[in-house]
Amino acid sequence: MTAATASFLSINPADPADVVARVTPAGAPAAAAAVERARAAGRDWLAGGAAARSAALSAVAGALEAAAEELAGLAVREVGKPLTEARAEVARTVAIWRYYAQAPYEAAGAVHEPAAGAGLLLTRRRPHGVAGLITPWNFPFAIPSWKAAPALAAGNTVVLKPAPEATACALRLAEIVRGAVPDGVFTVVAGGADEGGAVLAAADVVSFTGSTGVGNTVVRAATARGVPVQAEMGGLNAAIVLPDADIERAAAHIAAAIAGYAGQKCTATSRVIAVGAALDPLREALAGALREVPVGDPADPATVCGPLVSDRARERVTAAREGLSVVATGATPEGPGWYAAPALVEKVPPEHPVLREEVFGPLAVLLPADDLAHAVRVANAVPYGLVTSVHTAGLGAALHGLDHLDTGMIRVNAPSTGVDFHLPFGGAKASAHGPREQGRAALEFYTSSRTYTLTP
């Protein structure tokens, strides 16, 4: 058996002896062939009209809703997502498909008066063709859906290459979607870099979510081909807490954003910046909140912090906090899963990697700041710029944050985690490349504008 055809295992992070799926990669030729089948299917998919696409997306939403508990259970088992959060992700996935089911009826352009003489000037948005989607494991239903649903609504077809760790979820999603759309319109290609590269080399528009290193490679390859590309590549997100904030409430929000799903979110909080007199009470409140975070079996509805997705991920988190001054840590449950206790550290040397690189685990650094302007400088002094949360009772401080923070999203008196699927999502600097995802911005990304001149 060659490396290209060797099967891989999808493992339950809470019980590594539990093999969720044994998958044989499709191989690069099969991935390229899937793109060509999608391209052929696209002609009828677009010609079928707005009503057919709307009905298909609505049918997907209904089927997902009917299978909600099964899908949540699969996410718990395959990627270790805590059950309560897995249920919320599936509910959001249903809402995403329902939201975009109305999009085919939206205006696809505008009519303009000619500069002189008789005639019409028209603008019209048209689909690119085949959307190649490369997605991570941490939101196995929501992220593929918030990419695929607007692409399909706009008249594109889709080839999805999911992360190997979430293959079973992606294949189950494909079963549901394929029950509502014609053959070839939505295809999942299982595998790794070879399959992803083949999709990237053939698709007409590319959307990626994952690590910065891989994302930069995707951007370069798509740009060299001249195809539209967007990449969401993580964050090193800060929470700024001012002295006038409700410290207990802020600590609860921040603890949830550090430890929820074991910090395995691009929007997780990894730096906590306490302004002036907020430092000591925030340290105490946040330490208490982290100690109380329920850590354990993701199948337990009470669990907030489950296992990390792999043993390698756990080793990365353990190595990141080694030798650092620990303010507080939660409990690590006994058992076979890949668990790491949520932790808050401080007095970290400025050159330490945790202040420059995304750990992707339940670990955050407590940092002091003299005043709000200093806090903003500290928040901005990293390569990433996805999301910042600001905790304050003052409107002036909130507005200062809105004006001066170098992040794509700013959340005031709310956790850094949390996404509104009907609004644009994305970051600045090394966190993102290209247009935003979600909301109406996604419909624009998956289409190109044409200008038509009609004269008598």
N, C-alpha and C positions, 0 to 999 in steps of 0.2 A: 504493500500500500504506500503510495507516494504521499509527501507532505501535503500536496494540493488536495488529495482526496481523503486524508485521514480524518476520522470523526473527532469531534470535541464534545466535552461534557458540560452541561449547564447544571451547576451544583446549588443546592439549598444552603445559603449562608448561615442559617441557624442550625443546620444539621448536615455537615459536609458528607456524611455517609449516604445522604438522600440525593440520588441523581434525578434531576427533574427532566432532563432530555439528553439524548445522545444524538448528535446531529452530524450529518455528512455535509461539508461545505459544497455549495453549488459548483464552484470553480469559475474562473474568469470567463471562459467561453460561454457557459450557461448564463452568467450574469449579463454579458453583452447581448446574448440572444433574447433575454427577457426585455431589454431595452428596445430591441427591434420589434418584438411582438407588441410592446406597449405603444410604439410609434404607429404601427399599423392599426391598432385598436382605437387610437386617438381620433381618426377621421370620423368614425361613426359616433364616438362619444361626444364629440363637439357638434356634429350634425344633428344629434338627437334633440338638441334644444334645451332651453332653460328649465322647462317643466320636468323633463326626464332626469336631469342632473339634480334638481331640487328634490324630487321624489326619492331618488337613490340615496342621497345623503340623509334624508329623513328616515328612510328605512334602516340605514346603518345605525342611526341614533337609537331607534326603537329596539333593534336587535342587541345593541350594547346594553341598553337599560334592562332588557329581559335577562341578560347573562351577568348582571352586575356583581352578584355575590360570588359567582364562579371566577370572574375575572379578578376581583379583589383577592380571592384566595390564591390564585395563581401568582399574582404579584408578590404576595407575602412569601410564598414558597420559593419563587425563582430569584428574586432580588432582595429579599429580606425586608421589604417595606412593612412597617407596622400596620396592623389591620385597619385601624381607624383612618390612617392617612391613605391607605390603599383604597378604601371605600370612597374617600373624598376625591382621589384621583380619577376613579372610574366615573363618578358623578360629573366631574368636570369634563371628562372625555365625552360623555353623552351630550353635555351642554355645548361643547365645541362643534360637534357634528350638526346639532340643531341650529346653532348660530349661522354656520356657513351654508346650511340648506336653503337659506333665504337669499344668499348672495347671487345665485344665477339670475335673479330677477332685477338686480340693481342695474342702473344705467351703465353702459359699457363705453360711453363717450359723450361728446357734446357737439352741437351744431353752432357754427360761427358765421357771421356775415362776411362776405368777401370784401376785400379792400376796395374793389371797384368792379362795376359790371354785374351781370347776372351770374347766378351759380350758387353753389353751396360749398362751405368748408366744413369738414367733419373730422373729429378725432374719435378713435375707436380702440379699445384695449382688446388684444387678442392673446390667447395662450401661447406659451413658448413651444409646447410639444410634450416631451417626456421630462417629468421632474424626478431627478435622482436624489433620494433622501438618505442621509447617513446619520443614524441616531444613537444615543447612548442608552445605558441600561437603567438609569436611576428613575426615569418616568416612562416606563415601558409602554404605556397606552397613551398618555397625554401628549408627549412630544411627537411621536409619529403622527398623531391625529391633528395637532395644530399645524403640522406641515402639510399632511396629505389632504385634509378637508378643504382648505382654500385652494390648493392646487387643482383638485378635482372639480370644485365648484366653478373655477374659471375656465374649465375645459381641457386641462392637461390630463395626461395619464401619469401613473406613479410607479416607480420601482424603488422599494425600500430595502436598504441594507442595514439591519439593526446590529447593535453590539452583540457579540456572542453570548454574553451573560444573560441577555433578555430574549433569546431566540424563541423560547416556547411562548412567551407573551406575544411576540410579533407574529408568529404563525397562527395563533388563535385570533388575533386581530384580523389577520388576512382572511381567515375563514369567514368571519362575520362580514367584512367588507365585500368579499367576492360573492356573497349571497345576494348582494343588492346591485352590483355593477356588472357589465358585460365582461367576458373573458379578456384578459390582457390589460384591463384598465388599472388594476391594482395588483402588484406582484411583490412578494417578499423574497429576497435572495439571501440565504443564510451563508455565513462565512466570516472572513476577516479582511485583511488588507488587500488580498488579491481580488476578492469580489467587489470590495469598495472601490478599488482602482478601476475595475472594468466599468462599473456604473458611472464613475466620474469621467471616464474617457469617452462615454457615449451619450450621456444625458444632455438635454437641451437647457436645463436650468438645474442648479445644485443648491441644496440646503443641508448644512452640517451643524451638529451640536456635539461637542466633545472637548478633548484636550487642546491646549494652545498649539502644541507641536504638530499634532495631526491636522488641526484646523488650518494652520499656515500652509501646510503642504497641499491641502485641498484648495485653498484660495489660489495658490500659485498655479496649480494644474488647470483649474477652471478658467482663470484669467488668461493663461496661455492659449486656451482654446477659444476665448472670446465669448464664453457663455456666462450669463448672470449667476452670481454666487453670493450666498450669505453664510456666515459662520458665527456661531455663538460659542465662546471659548472659555467660559468660566470667570471667576472673580476672586478678589481678596477683600471682601466687603467689610466695611466699618460701621459700627454703631456709635454715634456721638451722643453723649449724655451731659446735659447742662445742669447746673446746681438747682435750677427752678423746676426741674422735671419731677414727676411723680416717680421717685426712685424705685419703689417696690414694683410698680407697674412696668417700668422700663426694664427692670431686672427679669421679670417674668417673660416679657417679650424677647429679650436678648437670649435668655437661657433656652427658650424654645427654638430660636433661630440658630443657636450653637449646636444643640443636641438632637433636634428633631431629625428623624431618619439617619441618625448617627452622623449628622453634618454632611451628608452626601448629596448636597444641592449646590448648584452654582451660585445661588442666592443666600447661602448660609452666612452667618456672621462669624468672621475669624479675627477681627480686631475690635476691641471695645475701647473707645477714647473718652476718658472721664475729664470733664472740664473743671478746673479749680477745686472748689470745695465738694464737688460731687464724688471725688475719688474714694474717700474712705467709706461713706455710706453705700456707694455702689459696689465696692469690693465685697462688703459684708452681705449685702442683699443678693448679689449675683452668686456668691459662693453658696449661700443657703438655697437659692433656687436651683442651682446645678446639682447639689446633693440630693434634692428631692425629685429630680427627673426620673421617671420610671424607666429602667433599663432592663431588657429581657426579651423573652420570646415574642417575636413579631406577630404571632397568631393571637396573642392576648390583646384584647381591645384597649387595655389600660396602658400598654407599652407606648412610649414616645421614642425612645432610642433603642433600636434593634441592633443587629450585627452589621459589621462592614461587609461589603459584597464579596471579599476574598481574603485569604490569608495574607496575600501580598499587600492589600490595602491596610490591613491591621498592622503589619510590620512597618509600613510607611508612617502611620500615625504614631506608633510607639517610638520609632526613631526620631520623629520630629520633636517630641517633647522630652527626649532624653537629656538630662543635665540641666533642664530649665527649672526655675523656681515656681512650684505649683501652689497656687492660691487655694484651689479647691478641686476635688474630683468626685465624681459619682461612683456608684458601685459597679463592679464587673460581675455579671452573673456566672455561676458555675455551669459547666456544660460544654458541649463540643463546638458551639458556634464561634464565629470570628468576631468577638465582642471587644470593644475598647470603651472604657469609661469616659464620659464627658469630662473635660478638664479646662480650667482657666489658669493661665500662667502669667507671670509678670517679670519685670526687670530683665527683659530679653535684650541681648546685645544688638545694636542697630544692624549689624551685618548678618544676623542669623537668618537662615532660609525661611523660617515661618513668617517673617516680615516682608518677604519678597515673592514667595511661591505659594500656590494653593495646596493645602494639605488634603482637602476633601475628606475630612473626618471631624469628630466632635471635639475640636480643640480651638481655643481662642486666646488671644494675648490681650492683657489689660495694659493700657497706655495712658499716661497722664498728659494733660494739655493745660497751658497757662490760661488761655481764653479761647473764645470761639474761633477767632482767626487762626490761632495756632492749631486748634483741632482740625480745621479744614485743611491746613497745610499737611498735617500728618495723614489725614485721610487720603489726600491726593497724591502722596509721595510713594506710590506703588505703580507697577506697570499696568495694573488692571483698572477698570472703571465700570463695573456692572451696576451695583446698587449700594446706596448708603441709607441708613436709618438715622434720623435725628429726633432726639427725645427732649422736649422742652415745653414749658407753658407759655413761652413768649412768641408772639407772631413775628417779631423782628428777627429773632434767631432763626426761626424756620425759613423766613424769606432769604436771609443771608445764605443759608445752606442751599436753597434752591438756585441762587444766583452764582455760587462760587464752587460748588462741588463738581468734580469731573467724572460724574457717573451718569449712565443712561437713565437710571431710575432713582428717585429719592422718595423715601417714605417717612412721613413725620408722625411720631408717636405710634408707630406700628413696627412689627418685626421686619427685618430685611427680607425674609422669605415671604412668599405669596405673590401670585401672578393673576392679573385680571385679563382673561383671554380675549376680551373685546378691545383691549388697548395695545398699542405697540410695545413690544418687548425687545430689549437689547441693550448693549453697553457701549462704552467708549474705550479708547486706547486698545490694549491687548485683549480686551474682553469680547470684542466683536469686529466683524468686517461685513460691510455691505448694508443693505436696507434692513429695516426692522421686521420682526416676525409678529404674528398674531394681529387680530383686529383687521381693519380695512387695509393696513399697510401690507399684510400678507397677500391680499388680492392684487395689489399693485405689483408686488415682487414677482408673482407668478404670471404676469401678463406684460406685454410690451405695447406701447402706444403707437398707433398708426395715424397718419394725417392724410385725409383724402380731399382732393379738389375735384368738384363736379361742375363742369361748365356746359352750357347748352350746345 
